[in-house]
Amino acid sequence: MAVRHKLIERPRDEVWAVLADGARYGDWVVGTERSAPDEGNWPEVGSSIAYRVRVGRWSAKGHTYVRRCEPPGILELEVDSGALGTARIVLDLREWGGDTLVLLDEHPLRGPGGLLHNSVVDALSQFRNRLMLSRLAKTVAARDERRGTRAGGSAARPRGAV
């Protein structure tokens, strides 16, 4: 079981906008070399993204399916990594003042990942998920920098500036 959290200093709608953009999946998911919408309209329930993971010379194809979607707060995914098995990932976005507390909860479901689930696998998942949440925060911030705005359409400015 790997549960992580991160405070992202952006409103929840801005964080959700990145999660809801299937074309941005590879920007925040660690290990994804390439990704593309597969079926349906991401992030509607039943829609999917196809991706390729590469580690050195080894690579594998996989799919991520939306199992639950409650905008702008809950996105529940099933990641199917083929021979490695499947995992359930829940991203829970909570308003925290003007910011967003993101809770990421990952559990193996089927295949070797579930059978070999132990403290070593948990430690690796914790490390990967910490990186993933950091990449999500950077992707949200980069989205704002490209637009030159923060929530409400105001010009971006340092936190606490008036």
N, C-alpha and C positions, 0 to 999 in steps of 0.2 A: 504494500500500500504506500503510495507516495502522495502526500498532501503538502502543497506549498502555497504561499500567499505573497502578494506584492502590492504595495500601494503605488498606483500610477497617478502622477500629478496632472490628471486631465479628467474632465467630466465623463461620466459613464457613457453617454451617447457617442463620444469620440472614440472610446475604447471599443464599443460595440461596432462602430462603423468599420474598424479594421477587421474584427472577427467576421463580420458579415460580408466582407469582400473576398470572395474565393480566389481572386487573382493575387491576393496578398498572403495567402497561406504559407507559401515557401519563405516569406520574409521573416516570419516569427517562429515557425516550427523547426526545431533543431534537427539537423541531419537530412533535411529535405533538399535534394539537389535540384529538383524540378517538380512543378505541380501544375495542374490544369483542371478546370471544371470538368466533371465527368457526366453525371446525370442530374437532371432536375435543376432547380434554381436555388443555389446556395444562399442562405442557410436553411431553406425549408426542410421540414422533416422528410427523410428519404433521399434527399439530394446527396451527391458525393463529389469528392475530389480524387483524382488519380495522382499519384506521386511516385518519384523514384528517390531512393535513399542510396547514398554512396559512402562507403568507408574504404579508403584506399582503392584497391582494384575491385573489391567486392561491391555489387550493387543489387538492389531488389526493387520490385514494383509493389505498390500497395494502394489501398483505397481508404478513404476516411468517409464515413457515412454519418449524416446528422440523424440522431435518434430522438432528440428533444430540442425545441427552440422556443424560448420565451423572451422575445426582444423587450428591452435591452438588457436583460439580466442573466439568462441561463442559456448556455449552449452545451449540449451533451452529445458527444461524438463516440463512434465506435471505429477504432483504427484497426484495419485488417492488413497485417504485414505478411500475408501469405504463410510461408513455412514457419515463421516466428510466432504466429498466433494472432489473437486479437486482444485489444485493451479498451476499456471504457475510460473516457476522459470527460470530466465536467469542468467547465469554466463558469464560475459564479461571479458576476460583477455586482458589487454592492456600492451604493453611494456612500462616500465617506467625506462629509463636508462637501467641498466642491471637487473633490478628487474621487478616485475609484479604487476600492479594495478588490483585487482579483484573487479568488481562491481557485486553485487548480487541484483537482482530485483525480488521480489515475490509479486504475486497478486492472490487472490482467483478467481476461475472461476465459479464453480458450487457447489450446495449443501449448507449446513448450513454455511460453511466458508464464502461464498459470501453473503448470506442473513444476517448473523450476523456481518458482517464486520463493525467495529467501532474503535475508538481510543484505547480501551483496547486491542482488538485483535491485532491492529498494534503495540502496545507497547510490547506485548508478542512475536510477530514475530520479532521485532527489537532485542530483547534480544536473542532469539533462533538463529537468523541469525548472530549476532555478535559472538556467541559461535561457530557456524558452520564455519565461516571464520577463526577463531582462530584454530579450529581443522584441517581445510584444510592446513593452514600454517605449523602446527606441523607435519602433515602427509607428506607433501612435504619435510620438513627438515629431518624427520626420514628416508625417502626413500634415501636421499643423504648420510646420516650417515651410513646406511647399505651398500651402494655401496662404501663409502669412497671417493666420488668424488663430484665435482661441475661441472657445464657446461664445456664442452671442455675436460673432462677427467682429469683435474688437481686435485691434492690432496686437500681435504677440508682444508681451513684455515680461520682465522678470517677476517671479512670484513676490508678492508683497509690494510691488510698485503700484503707485496710484496714478 
